[in-house]
């Protein structure tokens, strides 16, 4: 007969832990939270120290009944939810729902779901940590206050279904501010001059104009280029100075939540939510044949780059055995923590370095394998020797002008043999080896290439770049990034275009109202301070009720002003160029559940509406209607005929205005893996491949 009941959040986790604990334990899943604030009301008593009113979540009655029935058959109950604030709150809610003794040491936590870690954790259960619970309660009530107090004002003024949130509002404002920067950006002209040179080896290499003598100079226009060429005249290109040096390059630290999301976006094209979903599967356990269910990675919500001594020792042994002693470290490499890191858990790492991606390949889905490989390679590389690069800077004199050529090559690959961190531009570093050169050597000019350039505006935020910015500003925590990005898209405040965030008109209207009436909530420093206060609550340094009181004092005053004056602001409909075909009045732009649409300005007498179609300028190959841009239910762009449903032509690929030179059919853009746009015919084998 079983001696104890163990409650975790998910069936997958229950299965893995049940295998390790044996028949003396019943392991059940709570399927996440069992209690929460009610959806239909505020659920917080502001007059009674912000006392929350918790109710059983709809649909969790049967789950609780099963847990209560199982609890009657055992002497002991252990609560083994995830090792963070949310997990601690789940355990606390369960203890109340099951009428457990709050002084009992019933809480079991582990950073990895392996046999050793689980068994060790059950040897030292502890009481529920109320500081962690209170930090979660404070966040939940703060978000409830902001959402349930501001949202109704937005419903009255803009449209129903809107919501306001502390972190999501700042994220939307960051995206809008960046869009405004882009719109206000004035490009500046500049020029580069590249000389293609060759020495005795006859190998051509590039050198770029640097300045005059030792002073750097800019070429702002074509006249500057002409002046440069005149000053150079027919002077020879002479090697003035050669500087060689050895440069060390260190690996990136093991993953924390934010860097995992960023790198998975860069290298795997994963959205933040997908990264966390797949990581959860790897953490909770994967069936590995005869080995059974095994947790492959440590806990994935963390802001610490620290790893255990056991992991360090295992990595050193593996690296020495696999790559040789020159690739391992005498002393373990440690990585600096970010300033506001809680350091509650280890970095995200494999539970065993010896469980290589190739050894578990047959048991993982494609996405699981790709993410596991990324985590495994990152950890191994972080404990490998530095790469050593030989660099060479050549200064070339041409009369008064100075040109420079830079070369580098990898002398010893070190960690680069396993893994190199990606970057937001997607560019890979390559060796640039210069030919043998000597000081005083005269070089032959192959050609000189002046080029005009213009400065570029700051890029729009990708998911990875936005997560990094939120982290740098101290806004949100590891568990909040993915849901924040999902929420702002779900509410229609922003859209993803070519994997970059673009604000919608709805997002701009809501943000404008928020800035006017609730500026503190949109102030990154204010929001970061709130996160810091929640961390202090978790550490037991601040009472959670005081944090709420301090926030509500100013918030309540803002609410009073907003309730009085928000309705006085007029949001005028933008008039379009189209005329209503039913009554002749102008059509205006309106914001609906699925975005912008056209409506008759004669409403309510005339209720005519139209979808806004973005034309491509290409005629339909089936019926000669216009091909227009549309969006699927998952917001993915596709192209279809404007005569739909009469004409059913659709294409995922963007049509272009040119006709196929071979058969005169429609040409479309095909996006390749390296992002080059290949042109292809929809009817024959004609194709154009760009460099």
C-alpha positions in Angstrom: 0.0 0.0 0.0 1.2 3.5 -0.8 2.6 5.6 2.0 2.5 9.1 0.5 0.8 11.2 -2.2 3.0 13.4 -4.3 1.3 16.2 -6.3 3.0 17.9 -9.3 1.6 20.1 -12.0 1.6 17.9 -15.2 1.0 14.3 -16.1 4.4 14.1 -17.9 6.2 15.2 -14.7 4.0 12.8 -12.6 5.1 9.9 -14.9 8.8 10.7 -14.7 8.8 11.2 -10.9 6.5 8.2 -10.3 9.1 6.0 -12.0 11.9 7.2 -9.6 9.9 6.9 -6.4 8.4 3.5 -6.8 5.1 1.9 -5.6 5.2 3.4 -2.1 4.2 6.8 -3.6 1.0 7.8 -5.5 2.0 10.6 -7.9 -0.9 12.8 -9.2 -1.0 16.0 -11.4 -3.0 19.1 -10.3 -2.9 20.4 -14.0 -1.5 23.7 -12.8 -3.3 26.1 -10.4 -6.5 24.8 -8.7 -7.5 28.2 -7.1 -7.4 31.7 -8.4 -9.1 35.1 -8.2 -12.6 35.0 -9.8 -12.9 36.1 -13.4 -16.2 37.9 -13.0 -15.2 40.3 -10.2 -12.1 42.1 -8.8 -11.7 39.5 -6.0 -9.6 41.8 -3.9 -10.8 43.6 -0.7 -8.9 46.9 -0.8 -10.2 47.8 2.7 -9.0 44.7 4.3 -5.2 44.8 3.5 -5.8 43.8 -0.1 -7.1 40.4 1.0 -7.7 38.2 -2.0 -10.8 36.1 -2.5 -9.7 32.8 -4.0 -12.1 30.3 -5.6 -11.7 26.9 -7.2 -11.0 27.4 -10.9 -13.9 26.2 -13.1 -13.3 22.7 -14.3 -10.9 21.8 -11.5 -13.6 20.3 -9.3 -13.0 16.7 -10.6 -9.2 17.2 -10.2 -9.6 18.2 -6.6 -12.0 15.4 -5.9 -9.4 12.9 -7.2 -6.6 14.5 -5.1 -8.8 14.5 -2.0 -9.7 10.8 -2.5 -6.1 9.9 -2.9 -5.1 11.9 0.2 -7.4 9.8 2.3 -5.5 6.7 1.5 -2.0 7.9 2.6 -0.3 9.2 5.7 1.7 11.9 4.1 1.3 14.5 1.2 4.2 16.0 -0.6 3.8 19.0 -2.9 6.4 19.0 -5.7 5.4 21.8 -8.0 8.1 23.8 -9.9 10.8 25.5 -7.9 9.7 29.1 -8.5 7.1 31.6 -7.2 4.3 30.2 -9.3 5.2 26.6 -8.2 5.2 27.7 -4.5 1.8 29.4 -5.0 0.4 26.2 -6.6 1.6 24.2 -3.6 0.1 26.7 -1.1 -3.3 26.7 -2.8 -3.2 22.9 -2.9 -2.4 22.8 0.9 -5.5 24.9 1.6 -7.8 22.9 -0.8 -6.6 19.7 0.9 -6.8 21.1 4.5 -3.2 20.3 5.1 -1.3 21.4 8.3 0.6 24.5 7.2 3.4 23.8 9.7 4.2 20.4 8.1 7.3 20.1 6.0 5.5 19.0 2.8 7.2 21.0 0.1 9.7 19.2 -2.1 11.8 21.1 -4.8 14.3 20.0 -7.3 16.1 21.8 -10.1 16.3 18.8 -12.4 14.1 15.7 -12.7 16.7 12.9 -12.4 16.6 9.9 -10.1 19.4 11.3 -7.8 18.0 14.8 -7.6 14.4 13.6 -6.9 15.5 11.1 -4.2 17.7 13.7 -2.5 14.8 16.2 -2.5 12.5 13.8 -0.7 15.0 13.3 2.0 14.7 17.0 3.0 11.2 18.4 2.5 10.5 21.9 3.9 7.6 24.1 4.8 5.9 26.2 2.2 7.9 29.4 1.8 5.4 32.2 2.4 7.8 34.8 1.1 7.7 33.2 -2.3 3.9 32.8 -2.1 3.4 36.4 -1.1 5.6 37.6 -4.0 3.4 35.7 -6.4 0.3 37.0 -4.7 1.5 40.6 -4.8 2.2 40.3 -8.6 -1.2 38.6 -9.2 -3.1 41.3 -7.3 -1.0 44.2 -8.9 -1.9 42.8 -12.4 -5.5 42.3 -11.3 -5.7 45.9 -10.1 -4.2 47.4 -13.2 -6.2 45.1 -15.5 -9.6 45.3 -13.9 -9.5 49.0 -13.1 -8.2 50.4 -16.4 -9.7 47.9 -18.8 -13.3 49.0 -18.3 -12.3 52.6 -19.1 -10.7 51.4 -22.4 -13.8 49.4 -23.2 -16.0 52.5 -22.9 -13.6 54.7 -24.9 -12.2 52.4 -27.5 -13.7 49.0 -27.8 -14.7 45.9 -25.7 -12.2 43.2 -25.0 -9.2 45.4 -24.4 -6.9 44.9 -21.5 -4.1 46.9 -19.8 -1.2 45.3 -17.9 2.0 46.5 -16.2 4.5 44.7 -18.3 2.6 44.4 -21.6 1.8 48.1 -21.6 5.6 49.0 -21.4 6.4 46.4 -24.1 3.8 48.0 -26.5 5.2 51.5 -25.7 8.7 50.3 -26.5 7.5 49.0 -29.9 5.6 52.3 -30.6 8.6 54.4 -29.5 10.8 52.5 -31.9 8.3 52.9 -34.8 8.3 56.7 -34.1 12.1 56.7 -34.2 12.0 55.0 -37.5 9.4 57.4 -38.9 11.4 60.5 -37.7 14.7 59.1 -38.9 16.5 61.3 -41.5 19.0 59.2 -43.4 22.5 60.8 -43.9 24.6 60.2 -46.9 28.1 58.8 -46.6 30.6 57.1 -48.9 33.2 54.3 -48.7 36.2 53.8 -50.9 37.6 50.3 -51.3 40.9 49.6 -53.0 41.4 46.1 -54.3 45.1 45.5 -54.1 47.6 42.7 -54.8 51.2 42.0 -53.6 53.8 39.6 -54.8 51.5 36.6 -54.4 49.1 38.1 -56.9 46.3 37.4 -54.4 43.7 40.3 -54.4 42.6 41.6 -51.1 40.4 44.6 -49.9 41.5 47.7 -48.0 39.3 50.6 -47.1 39.9 54.3 -46.8 40.6 55.3 -43.2 41.7 58.9 -43.3 44.6 61.3 -43.9 47.9 60.5 -42.2 46.9 59.0 -38.8 43.6 61.0 -38.5 40.3 59.3 -39.3 38.2 61.1 -41.9 34.6 60.7 -43.1 33.5 60.9 -46.7 30.1 62.6 -46.5 29.3 63.1 -50.2 30.6 62.5 -53.8 32.6 65.7 -53.7 34.6 64.4 -50.7 35.3 61.2 -52.8 36.5 63.3 -55.7 38.7 65.3 -53.4 40.2 62.1 -52.0 40.9 60.7 -55.5 42.6 64.0 -56.5 44.8 63.9 -53.3 45.8 60.3 -54.0 46.7 61.1 -57.6 49.0 58.5 -59.0 50.8 57.9 -55.7 51.8 54.2 -55.1 50.0 52.1 -52.4 52.8 51.4 -49.9 52.6 49.1 -46.8 53.3 51.5 -44.0 52.7 49.4 -40.9 51.8 45.8 -40.1 50.4 45.0 -36.6 50.0 41.4 -35.7 48.5 40.2 -32.4 46.9 37.2 -30.8 43.3 37.7 -29.5 41.4 35.4 -27.2 37.7 34.8 -27.6 35.7 33.4 -24.8 32.5 31.4 -25.1 29.0 32.7 -24.2 27.7 31.7 -20.7 25.2 28.8 -20.2 21.6 29.7 -21.0 19.3 31.7 -18.8 15.6 32.0 -19.8 16.0 35.2 -21.8 19.1 34.1 -23.7 17.6 30.7 -24.5 14.6 32.5 -26.0 16.8 34.9 -28.0 19.1 32.2 -29.4 16.3 29.8 -30.2 14.7 32.7 -32.2 18.0 33.4 -34.0 19.1 29.8 -34.8 15.9 27.8 -34.7 13.3 30.4 -35.7 11.3 29.6 -32.6 8.8 32.0 -31.1 9.3 32.6 -27.3 6.2 30.6 -26.4 7.3 27.7 -28.4 10.8 27.7 -26.9 9.3 27.5 -23.4 6.8 24.8 -24.3 9.5 22.6 -25.8 11.9 23.3 -22.9 9.1 22.3 -20.4 8.8 18.9 -22.2 12.6 18.4 -22.0 12.5 19.3 -18.3 9.5 17.2 -17.3 10.8 14.0 -19.0 11.1 12.2 -22.3 10.7 8.4 -22.8 14.2 7.1 -23.6 13.5 3.4 -24.5 14.6 1.0 -21.8 15.8 3.9 -19.6 12.2 5.1 -19.3 11.1 8.7 -18.7 14.1 11.1 -18.1 14.3 14.8 -17.5 16.9 16.0 -20.1 17.4 19.6 -18.9 17.4 21.5 -15.6 14.7 24.0 -14.8 14.1 26.4 -17.6 12.9 29.5 -15.7 16.1 31.0 -14.3 18.2 34.2 -14.5 21.4 32.6 -13.2 24.5 31.5 -15.3 25.8 29.4 -12.4 26.2 25.6 -12.8 26.8 23.0 -10.1 30.2 21.5 -9.4 28.9 18.1 -10.5 28.1 19.5 -13.9 31.5 21.3 -14.1 33.3 18.0 -13.3 31.3 16.0 -15.8 31.8 18.6 -18.6 35.6 18.6 -18.0 35.8 14.8 -18.2 33.6 14.7 -21.4 35.6 17.5 -23.1 39.0 15.9 -22.3 37.8 12.5 -23.5 36.1 13.7 -26.6 38.3 16.6 -27.8 41.6 16.3 -25.9 43.1 17.9 -22.9 44.0 21.2 -24.8 40.2 21.8 -25.1 39.4 21.5 -21.4 40.1 24.0 -18.6 42.3 23.7 -15.6 39.9 25.8 -13.5 36.2 26.1 -14.3 35.0 29.2 -16.1 32.6 31.3 -14.2 30.4 34.0 -15.8 29.3 37.3 -14.3 25.7 37.4 -13.2 23.5 40.3 -14.3 23.0 43.0 -11.7 19.4 42.1 -10.6 19.7 38.3 -11.0 18.0 36.3 -8.2 20.3 33.4 -8.7 17.7 31.0 -7.2 18.4 28.2 -9.7 21.2 26.9 -11.9 21.6 27.9 -15.5 19.7 25.8 -18.1 21.8 22.8 -18.8 21.6 19.1 -19.7 21.1 16.9 -16.7 23.9 14.8 -18.1 26.6 15.9 -20.5 27.1 12.2 -21.5 23.5 12.1 -22.8 24.6 13.6 -26.1 22.0 14.9 -28.7 22.9 12.0 -31.1 22.4 9.4 -28.3 18.8 10.5 -27.7 18.0 11.5 -31.3 15.6 8.6 -32.0 13.4 9.4 -29.0 12.9 13.2 -29.6 10.7 15.1 -31.9 12.5 17.4 -34.4 11.8 20.5 -32.3 12.8 18.7 -29.0 16.1 17.6 -30.6 17.0 21.0 -32.0 16.4 22.8 -28.7 18.2 20.1 -26.7 21.1 20.3 -29.1 21.3 24.0 -28.6 21.3 23.7 -24.8 23.8 20.9 -24.8 26.2 22.6 -27.1 26.0 25.9 -25.3 26.8 24.2 -21.9 29.7 22.2 -23.3 31.2 25.2 -25.1 30.9 27.3 -21.9 33.4 25.0 -20.2 35.9 24.7 -23.1 39.1 26.5 -23.7 39.1 30.0 -25.3 39.5 30.3 -29.0 42.7 32.0 -30.2 42.6 34.2 -33.2 45.5 35.7 -35.1 44.7 39.2 -36.2 46.5 41.4 -38.7 46.0 45.2 -39.3 47.8 46.6 -42.3 48.1 50.4 -42.7 48.7 51.4 -46.3 49.8 54.9 -47.3 48.7 56.4 -50.7 50.2 59.9 -50.7 48.4 61.8 -47.9 45.6 59.2 -47.7 45.6 56.1 -45.5 43.9 52.8 -46.2 43.5 49.9 -43.8 43.1 46.1 -44.4 42.1 43.8 -41.5 42.6 40.1 -41.5 42.0 37.3 -39.0 42.2 33.5 -38.8 41.5 31.0 -36.1 44.7 29.6 -34.7 43.1 27.4 -32.1 39.3 26.9 -32.3 38.7 26.0 -28.6 35.0 26.3 -27.8 34.2 27.2 -31.5 34.7 23.6 -32.4 31.3 23.0 -30.7 29.2 26.2 -30.7 29.3 29.9 -31.6 26.6 32.3 -30.3 24.4 33.8 -33.0 23.7 37.4 -33.5 20.6 39.4 -34.5 21.9 40.1 -38.0 22.3 36.5 -38.8 25.9 37.0 -40.1 28.5 34.3 -39.5 32.1 35.3 -38.8 34.5 33.9 -41.3 38.3 33.8 -41.6 39.7 36.8 -43.6 43.2 35.8 -44.4 45.5 38.5 -45.9 48.3 37.5 -48.2 52.0 37.7 -47.1 52.9 41.4 -46.8 56.0 43.4 -45.7 56.4 46.9 -44.5 57.7 49.2 -47.3 56.2 46.9 -49.9 54.6 48.6 -52.9 51.2 47.1 -53.9 49.5 47.0 -57.3 46.1 48.5 -57.6 43.6 46.2 -59.2 40.6 48.6 -59.0 39.2 51.3 -56.8 35.5 51.1 -55.8 33.7 54.2 -54.4 30.2 53.4 -53.0 27.4 55.6 -51.8 25.6 54.6 -48.6 22.9 56.0 -46.3 22.6 55.6 -42.5 19.8 53.2 -41.5 17.1 53.7 -38.9 17.1 51.5 -35.8 15.6 48.1 -36.6 12.1 47.2 -35.5 12.0 44.8 -32.5 12.1 41.1 -33.2 10.9 38.8 -30.3 14.6 38.2 -29.4 15.5 41.8 -29.4 12.4 42.8 -27.4 13.1 40.1 -24.7 16.7 41.4 -24.5 15.5 45.0 -24.1 12.9 44.1 -21.4 15.6 42.2 -19.5 18.1 45.0 -19.8 15.5 47.5 -18.4 14.7 45.1 -15.5 11.1 44.7 -16.7 9.5 41.3 -16.1 11.1 38.1 -15.0 12.0 34.8 -16.7 8.4 33.5 -16.4 6.8 36.6 -17.9 8.6 37.2 -21.3 6.8 34.6 -23.4 3.2 35.3 -22.1 3.8 39.1 -22.4 4.7 38.7 -26.1 1.7 36.5 -26.7 -0.7 38.9 -25.0 0.2 42.0 -26.9 -0.3 40.2 -30.2 -3.5 38.5 -29.1 -5.0 41.8 -28.0 -4.2 43.3 -31.4 -1.9 46.0 -30.0 1.0 44.9 -32.3 1.4 42.6 -35.3 4.4 40.6 -36.5 5.5 41.6 -40.0 8.5 39.7 -41.4 9.3 38.6 -37.8 9.4 42.2 -36.6 6.9 43.9 -34.3 4.8 46.7 -35.8 2.3 48.7 -33.7 -1.3 48.7 -34.8 -3.6 51.7 -34.7 -5.4 50.1 -31.8 -2.1 49.8 -29.9 -1.3 53.4 -30.5 -4.7 54.7 -29.4 -4.6 52.6 -26.1 -0.9 53.7 -25.4 -1.8 57.3 -26.0 -4.6 57.1 -23.4 -2.3 55.2 -21.0 0.5 57.8 -21.3 -2.0 60.6 -20.6 -3.7 59.1 -17.6 -1.3 56.5 -16.2 2.2 57.6 -17.1 3.8 55.7 -14.2 2.7 52.3 -15.6 4.3 53.0 -18.9 7.5 54.3 -17.3 10.2 51.5 -17.6 12.0 52.7 -14.4 8.7 52.6 -12.4 7.9 49.1 -13.7 11.5 47.9 -13.0 11.2 49.3 -9.4 8.0 47.3 -9.0 9.9 44.1 -10.1 12.6 44.9 -7.6 10.1 45.3 -4.8 8.6 41.9 -5.7 12.1 40.4 -5.4 12.5 42.0 -2.0 9.1 40.4 -1.0 10.5 37.0 -2.1 13.6 37.6 0.0 11.5 38.6 3.1 12.8 42.1 3.1 9.5 43.9 2.4 5.9 43.1 3.5 3.9 42.4 0.4 0.8 44.4 1.6 3.0 47.5 1.9 4.1 47.1 -1.7 0.5 47.1 -2.8 -0.5 50.0 -0.6 2.4 52.1 -2.0 1.3 51.4 -5.5 -2.4 51.9 -5.0 -2.0 55.2 -3.2 -1.0 57.0 -6.5 -2.9 54.6 -8.8 -6.2 55.4 -7.1 -5.8 59.2 -7.7 -4.9 58.5 -11.4 -8.1 56.4 -11.7 -10.3 59.2 -10.4 -8.9 61.6 -12.9 -9.2 59.1 -15.8 -12.8 58.2 -14.9 -13.7 61.9 -15.0 -11.8 63.1 -18.1 -11.1 60.1 -20.4 -14.6 60.2 -21.9 -14.0 63.9 -22.8 -11.3 62.9 -25.3 -12.7 62.5 -28.9 -11.2 59.7 -31.0 -12.3 60.7 -34.5 -12.7 58.1 -37.3 -10.2 58.4 -40.1 -12.1 59.1 -43.4 -11.1 56.9 -46.4 -11.1 57.7 -50.1 -13.9 55.1 -50.6 -17.5 55.9 -51.0 -20.3 53.6 -49.7 -21.9 51.9 -52.7 -25.2 51.7 -50.8 -25.8 55.3 -49.7 -23.0 57.4 -51.3 -21.6 58.6 -48.0 -17.8 58.4 -47.3 -16.5 55.2 -45.7 -14.4 55.5 -42.5 -11.8 53.3 -40.9 -13.0 51.4 -37.8 -11.3 49.0 -35.4 -12.9 45.6 -35.0 -12.1 42.3 -33.3 -9.9 41.2 -36.3 -8.3 44.6 -37.0 -9.2 47.5 -39.2 -12.2 47.5 -41.5 -14.2 50.1 -43.5 -17.7 51.2 -42.3 -20.2 53.7 -43.7 -20.1 57.1 -41.9 -23.9 57.0 -42.1 -24.2 54.4 -39.3 -26.6 53.5 -37.8 -28.9 54.3 -40.8 -26.5 52.5 -43.2 -24.7 49.5 -41.8 -22.5 48.7 -44.8 -19.0 47.4 -44.0 -16.0 46.2 -46.1 -12.8 44.4 -45.4 -9.6 46.4 -46.2 -7.7 44.6 -48.9 -4.1 45.3 -49.6 -3.6 44.9 -53.3 -0.3 43.4 -54.8 -0.8 44.9 -58.3 -1.0 41.4 -59.8 -4.0 40.0 -61.6 -5.4 36.6 -60.6 -4.2 33.8 -63.1 -7.6 32.2 -62.8 -10.1 35.0 -63.3 -8.2 38.3 -63.8 -9.4 39.7 -60.4 -6.7 41.4 -58.3 -4.5 39.3 -56.0 -4.7 40.8 -52.5 -2.9 40.1 -49.2 -4.8 38.2 -46.6 -4.1 36.8 -43.1 -4.9 33.3 -41.8 -6.4 32.6 -38.4 -2.9 32.2 -37.1 -2.0 35.7 -38.5 0.2 34.2 -41.3 0.2 36.2 -44.5 -1.1 34.6 -47.7 -2.4 35.8 -51.1 -5.8 35.3 -52.7 -8.1 36.5 -55.3 -10.3 39.6 -54.5 -13.2 37.8 -56.1 -13.2 35.1 -53.3 -15.4 33.0 -52.8 -16.3 33.1 -56.5 -12.6 32.4 -57.2 -10.6 30.1 -55.0 -7.0 31.0 -56.1 -4.6 31.2 -53.1 -0.8 31.2 -52.6 1.5 31.3 -49.6 4.2 32.9 -51.9 4.0 36.6 -52.8 3.1 37.2 -56.5 5.3 39.7 -58.4 4.2 41.9 -61.4 6.5 40.3 -64.0 5.3 37.4 -66.1 7.3 34.2 -66.6 9.5 34.7 -69.7 9.1 31.0 -70.5 5.3 30.5 -70.3 3.8 33.9 -69.3 2.3 32.5 -66.1 2.5 34.2 -62.7 5.9 34.5 -60.9 6.1 34.4 -57.1 8.8 35.0 -54.5 10.1 31.9 -52.8 11.9 32.6 -49.5 15.0 30.4 -49.1 16.7 29.2 -45.9 19.3 32.0 -46.2 16.5 34.6 -46.7 17.3 35.2 -50.3 14.2 35.8 -52.4 14.1 33.2 -55.2 11.7 33.9 -58.1 9.7 30.9 -59.4 7.0 30.3 -61.9 3.7 28.7 -60.6 3.2 26.7 -63.8 6.6 25.7 -65.2 10.1 25.0 -64.0 11.4 28.5 -64.5 13.4 29.9 -61.5 15.7 32.8 -60.7 18.1 32.4 -57.8 19.7 35.5 -56.2 23.2 35.6 -54.6 
